Each structure stands twice: as C-alpha cells, then as structure tokens.
Amino acid sequence: MAPPVRLSLSDNDELSAVSAPHSPVVQCRRRGTELFAATDWSLAGIDGTFGGRFDDAGAELGISQEARFRSIYCASHAEGAFIELLAKRQPPTKAYRMAAGLSLTDLEGTVDPLYPDHGMVDAGWWRNRRWGETVLDSSLRFFDISVSRNLAYLQRTLSHDPHLITVPRITVALTTSELREVTQTIARHIYELTDSLGEPLFSGIYYGSQWGFDLECWALFDRRNAHGGVTSYDVLPSTPGLIQAASVLQLSIQIADDRYLRPWLPVGFDANATP
C-alpha cells in the first residue's frame, strides 16, 4: 500500500495534512455493532468519552453532546486493526510479574495453557467479532500527528491548556501514551480548527500505533466521515489479519476447548504437542 500523500494547506502554512488513503481501511468490531459507524452515545462513560485515544474531551468543557464528535478508529491494514485490539493480551514481562508478585496461576484463562508465556485469543473473542473494509472519500484530509511541524504547532497553541499542566513538551511518544486527558484535549483542538471561511480543516487524525509506527491508524471524526460501501466478514481462526497479528504478538488462538492454533511456532511444528 502506498503511503498517504502529504499536503500543504493553502489557508494555514503552520500545518500539514495527509490525504485519505487510496486503498481500503480496515476495522474489527463486536457483532451487533455497525462497522465504520459511531458508537452510540448511551455507551459513553461518565466523562462523555468511550475511552479512545482521540475521543472528544468536550463534555468536560461544557460542550453539548450535539456539538461533540465521536471518533471511529481503523487501520490501513488488517494486521494493524487486529494488533490494536489484541496487543494487551500479551502477558506481562517476566520481570514485571516477579516485581508484582504475579504467578502463572494468576494469569490462568488469559494465557496458553501449554505455553503460559504466550497470551491467548479465546474462542469467545473471535466468535463475537466481525471485520470489514471500506474506501474513504478522497476529499478527506487528516491531521498528521507524527510530523514535526504539527507537533511544534500543538506545543505553541496548547501551552496554556490546564489539561497539559504536567506535560512539558508535546511529542510523538506523548500522543501514543495512555494519558487520555492529554490526547483527547489534542483531538478536540484539531476538530475545532477551521479555514478562513470557517470550514473544518480536518476530517480526523492520522497516527502510528503505540504498538509500532509501521501500523498506520486513522481516527475519523464521525460528523465528517465519508466512505464507500462496507464489505464485512466473520472473524475466523483462519482470518489472515488475525493470524498475522497473533504471529507478531506471539499469541495462541483457541479453536475449541483444548485445541489451539499457534502461528508463532516454527512451520511443521505440532501446535498441540506438549512442550
């Protein structure tokens, strides 16, 4: 897949944007929820967000629900979409477990029973998921949160924001951190940027995954989301994106109660043999 095209903004020479990708973007969600659609407001937390990295922090600022946005998260490749969902199924490092006093018994049910140093994708997870792809409208423009020009702009314009009081500098590492108060404040600011005619500058945010910057991700602002038809599929143990993610993350995929697919094992190795 070709990298997104970086664009100059005629109305704002401080910022740079990227175009929507020409190839389909990918999303994986629970069954019963519409792919590439905003999550229902009834599922928002007490802070008015859904806990996502670039959700809208506007509720805390007194902005009405009608004026707030919901972010729709997707990736440029199926592997990235699955890694984003499954990376936290990797068990803690041995050093962390020792320091925290955790034993393998404490991790039971979350790790491969034959290979407890490996996390697990249980059958209930993949049976309850669908994945799909769509092509974003070519007119969409995204704020590239990884480039120096845009980071320097955020550093200048948000320097007095009270939500960033503990943050000395805005860096790529910060934008991929777990500091949701910070990343959501940044998202709200990007959403509010307009051109000289008052039209929105950006349709969302383009960013690298915290699990690897080679995984291109997109946060689409729901009010500005435009795309073609959605092709959807059941998630199966044989789904290529799931297999690729499990191989990278060294996760085992539960097929049945006592049967596992272990894509991280060498080719030809009996995946269900006792180690």
N, C-alpha and C positions, 0 to 999 in steps of 0.2 A: 504494500500500500504506500502511495506517495505521501510524503509529509505534508501537512496543511500549508497553504500559501500565506506568508506574512504580508500584511497590507499596511499602507500608510493611511491615516485618517486625515482627510483634507481639512476638517474642522478643528483638529486637535493634534498639533505636532509633538505634544508631550507623550502621546500614547501610540502603541502599535496593536494591531489586531491580527487574527488569523481567520481565514475563510472556513466555511463549513467543509468537511472532507467530502471528496467525490465518491468514495466507497461507503458502503453501509456502516452504520454504527450498531452496536450490539448491547442488549440489556437482558438481564435474567431477573425474574421476579417470582413471587409466590403465585400459585394457581389462584384464580379468582380475582386477581388484580390485572388491570389492563396495562399492557406493555406500552412504554413511552407516554404514559398519561400521569398527571399529577396525583399524588396520594391525597385521599380525602382529608379535609381539614379536621374531621372528627377524630382522626388518629394522631393529631399533633399533641406534643407534651405540654406541660403547664407553661413552658416558656414560649409556646407558639411555634416551635420548630419540630422537625422529625428526627433531629439528632444528626443530620447530614453535615458534611464539611462546609458546604456553601449554601446552607439553608438561610432563610431570611430572618435576621435578628430584629426586624421592625416592631414586633409586638412589645418588646421591652421599651421601645421608644414611643409607644402610644399610637403607632400606626395601625389603622383599622385593617381587619382581615381582607376587605375588598381591595385595599391598596398594597397588600403584601404579595410576594411571589412564592411559588414552590419550585424547588429545583428538581429536575429529572436527570438522574445520573446514568451515564452509559459510557462505553469504551469503543475504541477504534477496532478492536479485535475481540473475538470470543474468549480467548485465553485471558485477556485483561479483565473482562467482565466477571469471569469466574474467580480469578485471583482476588479481585476486590472483595468478593463475598466470602471467600474461603480462607484467606491468609491467617485470620485469627484462630483458625483451627489447628495451626501448628502448635505443638506443645511447648511450654516454656523451656528455655535452655536448661541444661543440667545444673549449671552454676546458679541460676535463679532458683531452681527447685531446692537445691541444697540450702541456699541462704534463707528461703522462705519456709523451710521445713516441710516441703511437699514430698510425698511418696508417690509411687506409681499407682498405689491404691486410690489416692485422692483424685487421680486422673481417669479412673475407670469409667468407661462409657464414652470417653472423648478421644481415646487413643486406640490404635490397632491392638487387639488382644494378643496377637503373636509377636508383634513388633512395637512395643509400647513407647519407643522413642519416635514413633510416627503418629501424626494425628489421623483423624478418620472423618470421612464424609459418610454419615449414616444413611441407610436406605430411605428413611423417612424424609431426609432433606431433599434428595434428588426427585423423589416421587411427588413432592409438593412444589416443584418448580417448573416453569416454562421459560424458554429463552426465545429471543427474536431479533430481527434486524430491520432497519429502515434507512432510507437515504434522507438526510437533512436538506432543507431547501437551500439552494446555492446562494441566496441573498443574505443568509445569516452571517453575522460577524461576532467573533468571540474574543474576549479579553484574555490574552496570553499571560498567565500569572508567573511564568518561568523566566521571562526576559528581563534584562537589567533595566531597560527604560521604564517598564511598567512598575517594577519593584521600587525604583527610585521615586517615581510619581507617588506611589502609595505612602512611602516614607515621609514625603513632604506634606501631603494633604491630610494624612491621618495622625500627624504628630501630636495633636492636642486631644485626640479622642480618648475619653476616660476608660474605654474598654481595652485600650492598649497601654495602660499605665505601667504594667510590668514588663513591657516589651521595648527594649532599647532600639532595636532595628527590625525592619521587615525583610525577611529573607525567604528564599525558596523553602528552606527547612521549616520555617515558621508556618508557611501556607500548607504544608503537608503534615503538620503536627496535630495533636489531639486537643489543642486549645480552641475549642469550638466558639467560644465567645469572641475570639480574635478573627478566626476565619469567616465566621458569619457576619461580623461587622464589616469586613472587607467586601464580602459578597453584596451586602446592602448598598455600600458606597458605589460599587461597579454598576449595580442595577440602576442607580439614580443618575448616572452620567448621561448627558444629552448633548446634541449638536447645537449649532447656532439657531436652528429652527425649533428647538425643543423636542426633537425626535430622539428616542433612545439610541445610544451609541452601540450597545452590545446586547446580544441575544443570550449570552451565557458566558461561561468561563472554560477555557481550555487549560488543562493541567496534567502534570505527570503524577502517576500513582505513588503513594508513600511506600509501596512495595517494590518500586523500581521505575525510574523515569522513562524506561523504554515502553512502559504501558501508558498509552495515550488515553486520557479520560476527558469527558465533557460533562459540564453541569449546565443543563438547558433551563432558562427561565421559562416557566410554564406559560406565561402570558405572551411570550414571543416565540413559542415553539412551533415550527412549521416543518412538516416532513411528508414524505410519500406514504404509500401503503406499508403495513407491517406484515412481515412473514414470521410466523411463530412456530415453535416446535416443542415437543415434550423433552424434558431433560432425562436422559438415559445414562446408564453407566458407560455406554459406548459413545456418548456425545463428545466429539473431538475437543471442543473448548474445555470441557470438564477433565478429560484425560490429560490435556496439556497442562492445565493448572495443577492437577494432582501430582503430575510428574515433577513440575518445578518446585512445588511446596512439600514434596515428599509425603503426600497424604495417601492413605488407602481408601478405596471406595467400597463400601459394603453393598454386596449384591443381594444377599439373603442373610439369614441369621448367622450362619457360620461360613459364608463364602465371601471372599474379598478379591477385588481387583487391585493390584499393586503396580501401577505403571512406573514407579521409581525403581523397581527391581531390574536387574540385567535381563535382556531378551533371552528367552529359553529357560529362565529360572522358574520353578514351580511356585506360583504365587501363594499357594495354600499349604505348602510343605512346612512342617515345624522347623524353625530355625535352629 
